[in-house]
Amino acid sequence: MSSYIDLARKTVLSKPVYNPGKPIEMVALECGLDPDTILKLASNENALGPSPLGIEAGREALADVFLYPENSAYFLCKKLAEVRGVIPDQLVIGHGSSEIIHMLCAAFVEPGIDVVMGEHAFIAYKLATLLHSGNCLEAPLVDFRHDLNAMRDAITPQTRLVFLPSPNNPTGTSNTEAEIVEFARSLPDHVIFCLDEAYAEYIDNPPDLRPLIEEGRKIICTRTFSKIFGLAGLRIGYGYCHPDLADLLHRVRPAFNVNSVALAAALGALDDEPFLEKSKATNTAGLAQLTRGFEELGLDYVPSVGNFILVRFQDSDRIYTLLHDRGIIVRPLKGYALPEHLRITVGTEKQNRMLLEALVEILAN
Ligand SMILES: Cc1ncc(COP(=O)(O)O)c(C=O)c1O
């Protein structure tokens, strides 16, 4: 008798499984702790919780969940077009921006196709490429920053996609607008450039590639409602690009891929200026608080512009476990080939203080 494994596509078997940050409920069970006392600093979520206007709109949409969602996301696309200064036909809404990454690979990757990415870049690019039997060409980073010359050099005639996250997760580093524009302009015509802007709202003046999209360069920018908008659990993100590319992505997009509560909440959250401002300010203060604390502890960290920081420990496994046992969840990074590092999400002032106090105690022993 054949097993499921015998019958599966070989690429499915060789593809690594995504390892997310541990959920609060699981750590509470494992450690016998009250879930309310657990501090999750593992998945770069918004320390302030969800956008209140987003939640209000999502709650109202619950009454209609017996209906299928609006498949074209008409109202959200209309609103996003205003916010981003594009036209609705340039937008594709995904079940998280991760789904846009998967749609790109579904549309362009097959055996023999190369996809270029940075060595310690957000891991979804690799997983999506492997799922579609493509080759991952990983360019080394320099000082934890994407080296755009190395990425350009990695491009082959078989390359169809190049992924650049700026800021990158897990390093927290970014490239300048001038570097990214110059890189985008230098790419050959057979390559589609995806600029992943998941953390763009945390930085001042994120790069603007819309003029290059207008010029006809093959570019897509992706954004998410999971980070600064605080809607990670609803799974909604989007890409903006040339209408011809959007049209192609709609062909691989599963019907009704985004639920109606998420669509409504995203629409509400886009209007939540005060929440966005407060979230950004809290993050800026939190980054300063944590980096000061790490310096006082003599810890090596990578200066970050995201809502998380990469910190190196002599014994990261032990530190991870000791924090976990106290109910503080951070992110180990073996899957990113960074075994000595932990990634720590920026919390509120109180949460950051709790983390630093725990580290002081742990490192003293
Ligand atoms: C750089 C980067 N891009 C994309 C995503 C995907 O976010 P989502 O699928 O929740 O929109 C993440 C999530 O952590 C990320 O760090």
PDBQT file of the ligand as one rigid body, heavy atoms in Angstrom, charges set to zero:
ROOT
HETATM    1  C1  LIG A 401       9.276  41.243   6.390  1.00  0.00    +0.000 C 
HETATM    2  C2  LIG A 401       7.935  40.625   6.514  1.00  0.00    +0.000 A 
HETATM    3  N1  LIG A 401       7.167  40.554   5.439  1.00  0.00    +0.000 NA
HETATM    4  C3  LIG A 401       5.941  40.009   5.457  1.00  0.00    +0.000 A 
HETATM    5  C4  LIG A 401       5.435  39.497   6.638  1.00  0.00    +0.000 A 
HETATM    6  C5  LIG A 401       4.104  38.823   6.565  1.00  0.00    +0.000 C 
HETATM    7  O1  LIG A 401       3.154  39.412   7.274  1.00  0.00    +0.000 OA
HETATM    8  P1  LIG A 401       1.605  39.028   7.095  1.00  0.00    +0.000 P 
HETATM    9  O2  LIG A 401       1.509  37.782   6.277  1.00  0.00    +0.000 OA
HETATM   10  O3  LIG A 401       1.116  38.852   8.474  1.00  0.00    +0.000 OA
HETATM   11  O4  LIG A 401       1.015  40.196   6.373  1.00  0.00    +0.000 OA
HETATM   12  C6  LIG A 401       6.186  39.542   7.801  1.00  0.00    +0.000 A 
HETATM   13  C7  LIG A 401       5.671  38.962   9.047  1.00  0.00    +0.000 C 
HETATM   14  O5  LIG A 401       6.322  38.809  10.030  1.00  0.00    +0.000 OA
HETATM   15  C8  LIG A 401       7.473  40.119   7.746  1.00  0.00    +0.000 A 
HETATM   16  O6  LIG A 401       8.248  40.182   8.822  1.00  0.00    +0.000 OA
ENDROOT
TORSDOF 0
